[in-house]
Amino acid sequence: MSNTGSDSTADSKQAPKASGKFKWQQGDPLPLEINMKWCKACNICIALCPKQVFEPDRDGKPVQARPEDCTLCTICWVHCPDLAITSSYK
């Protein structure tokens, strides 16, 4: 099977690619996905986020209060001990 061609159907279903110039806009999917069932509210993500994207909700779990400031630096999901944070952006 050759891998030289591009499958336009598969390409059109992929998430947008993040780059150093990633910019979230209203109406886009949120830049990060937080699995609230896995999150134990340790707030490491809140403490480490260089752009203060997160704020704790009433249960102390992080929510993306300022997604427009997210640069997809990956610090939050790399340091999450519960692997509760991911992103569909590549």
DSSP file (Angstrom, degrees, kcal/mol; ACC not computed):
  #  RESIDUE AA STRUCTURE BP1 BP2  ACC     N-H-->O    O-->H-N    N-H-->O    O-->H-N    TCO  KAPPA ALPHA  PHI   PSI    X-CA   Y-CA   Z-CA
    1    1 A M              0   0    0      0, 0.0     2,-0.3     0, 0.0     0, 0.0   0.000 360.0 360.0 360.0 128.6    0.0    0.0    0.0
    2    2 A S        -     0   0    0      1,-0.1     3,-0.2     2,-0.0     0, 0.0  -0.605 360.0-167.8 -87.4 142.6    1.5    3.3   -1.0
    3    3 A N        +     0   0    0     -2,-0.3    -1,-0.1     1,-0.1     0, 0.0   0.092  62.8 100.2-112.4  19.5    1.5    6.3    1.3
    4    4 A T        +     0   0    0      2,-0.1    -1,-0.1     0, 0.0     2,-0.1   0.777  68.0  71.9 -80.6 -26.9    2.4    8.9   -1.3
    5    5 A G  S    S-     0   0    0     -3,-0.2     2,-0.5     1,-0.0     0, 0.0  -0.411  78.8-121.5 -88.2 165.2   -1.0   10.3   -1.9
    6    6 A S        -     0   0    0     -2,-0.1     2,-0.9     4,-0.0     3,-0.1  -0.906  13.5-140.0-106.8 132.3   -3.1   12.5    0.4
    7    7 A D     >  -     0   0    0     -2,-0.5     4,-2.5     1,-0.2     5,-0.2  -0.806  12.7-165.9 -91.5 103.6   -6.5   11.4    1.5
    8    8 A S  H  > S+     0   0    0     -2,-0.9     4,-1.9     1,-0.2    -1,-0.2   0.804  86.0  56.2 -63.6 -29.9   -8.6   14.6    1.3
    9    9 A T  H  > S+     0   0    0      2,-0.2     4,-0.8     1,-0.2    -1,-0.2   0.940 111.2  42.5 -66.4 -46.3  -11.4   13.0    3.4
   10   10 A A  H >> S+     0   0    0      1,-0.2     3,-0.7     2,-0.2     4,-0.6   0.905 113.6  53.0 -65.9 -41.2   -9.1   12.2    6.2
   11   11 A D  H >< S+     0   0    0     -4,-2.5     3,-0.9     1,-0.2    -1,-0.2   0.872 105.0  54.4 -62.7 -37.2   -7.4   15.5    6.0
   12   12 A S  H 3< S+     0   0    0     -4,-1.9    -1,-0.2     1,-0.2    -2,-0.2   0.710 107.2  51.4 -72.3 -18.7  -10.6   17.4    6.2
   13   13 A K  H << S+     0   0    0     -4,-0.8    -1,-0.2    -3,-0.7    -2,-0.2   0.527  87.6 104.2 -94.7  -6.8  -11.6   15.7    9.5
   14   14 A Q  S << S-     0   0    0     -3,-0.9     3,-0.1    -4,-0.6    75,-0.1  -0.408  79.2-105.1 -75.3 151.6   -8.3   16.4   11.3
   15   15 A A        -     0   0    0     73,-0.3    75,-0.2     1,-0.1    -1,-0.1  -0.344  48.3 -85.9 -68.6 155.4   -8.2   19.0   13.9
   16   16 A P        -     0   0    0      0, 0.0    74,-1.4     0, 0.0     2,-0.4  -0.268  49.2-109.5 -59.3 150.1   -6.5   22.3   13.0
   17   17 A K        -     0   0    0     73,-0.2     2,-0.3    72,-0.2    72,-0.1  -0.664  25.4-139.1 -87.3 137.5   -2.8   22.3   13.5
   18   18 A A        +     0   0    0     -2,-0.4     2,-0.3     4,-0.1    54,-0.0  -0.667  27.6 169.0 -89.3 148.6   -1.3   24.4   16.3
   19   19 A S    >   -     0   0    0     -2,-0.3     3,-1.8    52,-0.0     0, 0.0  -0.803  56.7 -78.3-141.5-175.2    1.9   26.3   15.7
   20   20 A G  T 3  S+     0   0    0      1,-0.3    -2,-0.0    -2,-0.3    53,-0.0   0.693 132.4  52.5 -62.0 -16.6    3.8   28.9   17.5
   21   21 A K  T 3  S+     0   0    0      2,-0.0    -1,-0.3     0, 0.0    50,-0.0  -0.020  77.9 154.7-109.5  28.7    1.2   31.4   16.3
   22   22 A F    <   -     0   0    0     -3,-1.8     2,-0.4    49,-0.3    -4,-0.1  -0.323  16.9-179.3 -57.8 134.1   -1.8   29.4   17.5
   23   23 A K        -     0   0    0     48,-0.0     2,-0.2     2,-0.0    45,-0.1  -0.913  16.5-148.4-142.2 113.0   -4.8   31.7   18.1
   24   24 A W        -     0   0    0     46,-0.4     2,-0.3    -2,-0.4     6,-0.1  -0.560  17.7-165.3 -77.4 142.0   -8.1   30.5   19.4
   25   25 A Q    >   -     0   0    0     -2,-0.2     3,-2.5     4,-0.2    -2,-0.0  -0.951  33.1 -85.8-129.2 150.8  -11.2   32.4   18.2
   26   26 A Q  T 3  S+     0   0    0     -2,-0.3     4,-0.0     1,-0.3    -1,-0.0  -0.260 117.2  29.8 -51.2 132.7  -14.8   32.4   19.4
   27   27 A G  T 3  S+     0   0    0      1,-0.4    -1,-0.3    -3,-0.0     3,-0.1   0.107  94.7 111.6  98.6 -20.8  -16.7   29.5   17.8
   28   28 A D  S <  S-     0   0    0     -3,-2.5    -1,-0.4     1,-0.1    -4,-0.0  -0.433  83.5 -89.5 -75.3 157.9  -13.6   27.3   17.5
   29   29 A P        -     0   0    0      0, 0.0    -4,-0.2     0, 0.0    -1,-0.1  -0.399  58.9 -87.9 -60.9 148.0  -13.4   24.1   19.6
   30   30 A L        -     0   0    0      1,-0.1    38,-0.0    -3,-0.1    -4,-0.0  -0.290  35.5-124.1 -57.1 144.5  -11.8   24.9   23.0
   31   31 A P  S    S+     0   0    0      0, 0.0    58,-0.5     0, 0.0     2,-0.3   0.806  90.8  39.0 -65.1 -29.0   -8.0   24.5   22.7
   32   32 A L        -     0   0    0     55,-0.2     2,-0.5    56,-0.1    55,-0.2  -0.897  68.5-145.8-123.7 151.3   -7.8   22.0   25.6
   33   33 A E  E     -A   86   0A   0     53,-3.5    53,-2.4    -2,-0.3     2,-0.6  -0.974  14.0-164.0-115.8 125.1  -10.0   19.1   26.7
   34   34 A I  E     -A   85   0A   0     -2,-0.5     2,-1.1    51,-0.2    51,-0.2  -0.942  12.6-147.5-112.9 119.1  -10.3   18.5   30.4
   35   35 A N    >>  -     0   0    0     49,-3.0     4,-1.8    -2,-0.6     3,-1.0  -0.734  12.1-167.9 -84.0  99.9  -11.6   15.1   31.5
   36   36 A M  T 34 S+     0   0    0     -2,-1.1    -1,-0.2     1,-0.3    48,-0.0   0.730  82.7  61.3 -65.9 -22.6  -13.4   16.2   34.7
   37   37 A K  T 34 S+     0   0    0      1,-0.2    -1,-0.3    -3,-0.1    -2,-0.1   0.826 111.5  38.8 -71.7 -30.1  -13.8   12.5   35.8
   38   38 A W  T <4 S+     0   0    0     -3,-1.0    -2,-0.2    46,-0.1    -1,-0.2   0.763  95.4  97.8 -88.3 -27.6  -10.0   12.1   35.9
   39   39 A C     <  -     0   0    0     -4,-1.8    22,-0.1    45,-0.2    -5,-0.0  -0.406  48.6-172.3 -67.2 131.9   -9.2   15.5   37.3
   40   40 A K        -     0   0    0     -2,-0.1    -1,-0.1    20,-0.0    -4,-0.1   0.225  46.6-111.7-107.2  12.6   -8.6   15.5   41.1
   41   41 A A        +     0   0    0      1,-0.1    -2,-0.1    21,-0.0    -5,-0.0   0.862  66.2 147.4  62.6  39.8   -8.4   19.3   41.3
   42   42 A C        -     0   0    0      1,-0.1    -1,-0.1     4,-0.0    19,-0.1   0.751  47.3-145.4 -73.6 -22.9   -4.7   19.4   42.2
   43   43 A N     >  +     0   0    0     17,-0.1     4,-2.2     1,-0.1     5,-0.2   0.667  55.9 134.7  66.2  21.0   -4.5   22.7   40.3
   44   44 A I  H  > S+     0   0    0      1,-0.2     4,-2.4     2,-0.2     5,-0.2   0.903  73.6  53.8 -60.7 -40.0   -1.0   22.1   38.9
   45   45 A C  H  > S+     0   0    0      1,-0.2     4,-1.7     2,-0.2    -1,-0.2   0.895 107.9  49.1 -61.9 -40.5   -2.3   23.3   35.6
   46   46 A I  H  4 S+     0   0    0      1,-0.2    -1,-0.2     2,-0.2    -2,-0.2   0.917 113.9  46.1 -64.9 -42.9   -3.6   26.5   37.1
   47   47 A A  H  < S+     0   0    0     -4,-2.2    -2,-0.2     1,-0.2    -1,-0.2   0.858 118.5  40.4 -68.8 -36.2   -0.3   27.2   38.8
   48   48 A L  H  < S+     0   0    0     -4,-2.4    -1,-0.2    -5,-0.2    -2,-0.2   0.663  81.2 112.2 -91.3 -17.1    1.9   26.4   35.8
   49   49 A C    ><  -     0   0    0     -4,-1.7     3,-1.1    -5,-0.2    21,-0.0  -0.404  53.5-157.0 -63.3 117.6    0.0   28.0   33.0
   50   50 A P  T 3  S+     0   0    0      0, 0.0    -1,-0.2     0, 0.0    -4,-0.0   0.677  92.6  44.0 -70.4 -14.7    2.1   31.0   31.8
   51   51 A K  T 3  S-     0   0    0     15,-0.0    -2,-0.1     0, 0.0    18,-0.1   0.330 105.0-123.9-110.1   5.6   -1.0   32.7   30.4
   52   52 A Q    <   +     0   0    0     -3,-1.1    -6,-0.1    -6,-0.1    18,-0.1   0.909  53.8 155.4  50.4  48.8   -3.4   32.1   33.3
   53   53 A V        +     0   0    0     12,-0.1    13,-2.1    16,-0.1    12,-1.2   0.830  50.8  68.4 -71.0 -33.3   -5.9   30.4   31.0
   54   54 A F  E     +B   64   0B   0     10,-0.2    10,-0.2    -9,-0.2    -5,-0.0  -0.562  51.8 178.0 -95.7 152.2   -7.5   28.4   33.8
   55   55 A E  E     -B   63   0B   0      8,-1.8     8,-2.3    -2,-0.2     2,-0.2  -0.971  37.3-105.1-138.1 150.2   -9.6   29.3   36.8
   56   56 A P  E     -B   62   0B   0      0, 0.0     5,-0.1     0, 0.0     2,-0.1  -0.522  30.5-138.9 -75.0 142.8  -11.0   26.9   39.4
   57   57 A D    >   -     0   0    0      4,-3.0     3,-2.0    -2,-0.2     6,-0.0  -0.176  44.8 -77.8 -84.0-171.3  -14.7   26.1   39.2
   58   58 A R  T 3  S+     0   0    0      1,-0.3    -1,-0.1     2,-0.1     0, 0.0   0.717 136.0  50.7 -65.6 -19.0  -16.9   25.8   42.3
   59   59 A D  T 3  S-     0   0    0      2,-0.2    -1,-0.3     3,-0.0     0, 0.0   0.387 121.3-108.1 -94.7   1.9  -15.5   22.3   42.9
   60   60 A G  S <  S+     0   0    0     -3,-2.0    -2,-0.1     1,-0.3   -17,-0.1   0.505  77.1 132.7  85.8   4.9  -11.9   23.5   42.5
   61   61 A K        -     0   0    0      1,-0.1    -4,-3.0   -19,-0.1    -1,-0.3  -0.635  62.3 -99.3 -90.2 148.8  -11.4   21.9   39.1
   62   62 A P  E     -B   56   0B   0      0, 0.0     2,-0.3     0, 0.0    -1,-0.1  -0.384  37.6-177.9 -72.0 140.4   -9.9   23.9   36.3
   63   63 A V  E     -B   55   0B   0     -8,-2.3    -8,-1.8    -2,-0.1     2,-1.6  -0.951  38.3-107.0-128.0 153.4  -12.0   25.5   33.6
   64   64 A Q  E     +B   54   0B   0     -2,-0.3   -10,-0.2   -10,-0.2   -11,-0.1  -0.631  45.1 166.4 -82.6  89.8  -10.7   27.4   30.6
   65   65 A A  S    S+     0   0    0     -2,-1.6    -1,-0.2   -12,-1.2   -11,-0.2   0.803  78.1  25.9 -75.2 -30.1  -11.7   30.9   31.6
   66   66 A R    >   +     0   0    0    -13,-2.1     3,-1.9    -3,-0.2     4,-0.4  -0.533  66.0 160.5-133.3  67.2   -9.5   32.6   28.9
   67   67 A P  G >  S+     0   0    0      0, 0.0     3,-1.2     0, 0.0   -43,-0.3   0.776  72.3  68.8 -61.8 -24.7   -9.1   30.2   26.0
   68   68 A E  G 3  S+     0   0    0      1,-0.3   -44,-0.3    -3,-0.1   -15,-0.0   0.710  97.0  53.8 -66.8 -18.0   -8.2   33.0   23.7
   69   69 A D  G <  S+     0   0    0     -3,-1.9    -1,-0.3   -46,-0.1     2,-0.1   0.565  81.8 113.6 -90.6  -9.8   -4.9   33.4   25.7
   70   70 A C    <   -     0   0    0     -3,-1.2   -46,-0.4    -4,-0.4   -21,-0.0  -0.418  39.6-178.3 -67.6 132.6   -3.9   29.7   25.3
   71   71 A T        -     0   0    0     -2,-0.1   -49,-0.3   -48,-0.1    -1,-0.1   0.303  44.4-118.5-109.1   5.3   -0.8   29.2   23.1
   72   72 A L        +     0   0    0      1,-0.1    -2,-0.1   -54,-0.0   -54,-0.0   0.902  56.4 157.6  54.5  45.0   -0.9   25.4   23.3
   73   73 A C        -     0   0    0      1,-0.1    -1,-0.1   -53,-0.0   -53,-0.0   0.668  47.0-135.1 -71.0 -16.1    2.5   25.4   25.0
   74   74 A T     >  +     0   0    0      1,-0.0     4,-2.2    12,-0.0     5,-0.3   0.368  69.1 122.5  77.8   0.4    1.6   21.9   26.4
   75   75 A I  H  > S+     0   0    0      1,-0.2     4,-1.8     2,-0.2     5,-0.1   0.915  72.3  50.5 -58.2 -43.5    2.8   22.7   30.0
   76   76 A C  H  > S+     0   0    0      1,-0.2     4,-0.8     2,-0.2    -1,-0.2   0.932 115.2  39.1 -64.3 -47.2   -0.6   21.9   31.5
   77   77 A W  H  4 S+     0   0    0      1,-0.2    -1,-0.2     2,-0.2     8,-0.2   0.801 113.5  54.8 -79.3 -24.9   -1.1   18.5   29.9
   78   78 A V  H  < S+     0   0    0     -4,-2.2    -1,-0.2     1,-0.2    -2,-0.2   0.863 115.8  39.2 -69.4 -35.0    2.5   17.4   30.2
   79   79 A H  H  < S+     0   0    0     -4,-1.8    -2,-0.2    -5,-0.3    -1,-0.2   0.498  83.6 115.2 -95.1  -4.5    2.4   18.1   34.0
   80   80 A C    ><  -     0   0    0     -4,-0.8     3,-1.2     1,-0.2     5,-0.1  -0.545  53.0-157.7 -68.4 115.9   -1.1   16.8   34.7
   81   81 A P  T 3  S+     0   0    0      0, 0.0    -1,-0.2     0, 0.0    -4,-0.0   0.702  91.8  47.7 -69.5 -17.6   -0.5   13.8   37.0
   82   82 A D  T 3  S-     0   0    0     -3,-0.0    -2,-0.1     0, 0.0    -3,-0.0   0.396 104.1-126.3-101.6   1.1   -3.9   12.4   36.1
   83   83 A L    <   +     0   0    0     -3,-1.2   -44,-0.1    -6,-0.1    -6,-0.1   0.841  65.6 139.4  54.7  35.1   -3.5   12.8   32.3
   84   84 A A        +     0   0    0    -46,-0.1   -49,-3.0   -50,-0.1     2,-0.5   0.597  47.9  72.3 -85.0 -12.4   -6.8   14.7   32.4
   85   85 A I  E     +A   34   0A   0    -51,-0.2     2,-0.3    -8,-0.2   -51,-0.2  -0.911  55.6 147.1-112.5 128.6   -5.8   17.4   30.0
   86   86 A T  E     -A   33   0A   0    -53,-2.4   -53,-3.5    -2,-0.5     2,-0.3  -0.832  30.3-138.5-140.5 179.5   -5.4   16.8   26.2
   87   87 A S        -     0   0    0     -2,-0.3   -55,-0.2   -55,-0.2    -2,-0.0  -0.995  12.1-152.7-145.1 142.5   -5.9   18.7   23.0
   88   88 A S  S    S+     0   0    0     -2,-0.3   -73,-0.3   -57,-0.2     2,-0.3   0.544  76.2  96.1 -88.1  -8.4   -7.4   17.8   19.6
   89   89 A Y              0   0    0    -58,-0.5   -72,-0.2     1,-0.1    -2,-0.1  -0.602 360.0 360.0 -78.2 143.1   -5.1   20.4   18.0
   90   90 A K              0   0    0    -74,-1.4   -73,-0.2    -2,-0.3    -1,-0.1   0.398 360.0 360.0-112.1 360.0   -1.9   19.0   16.6
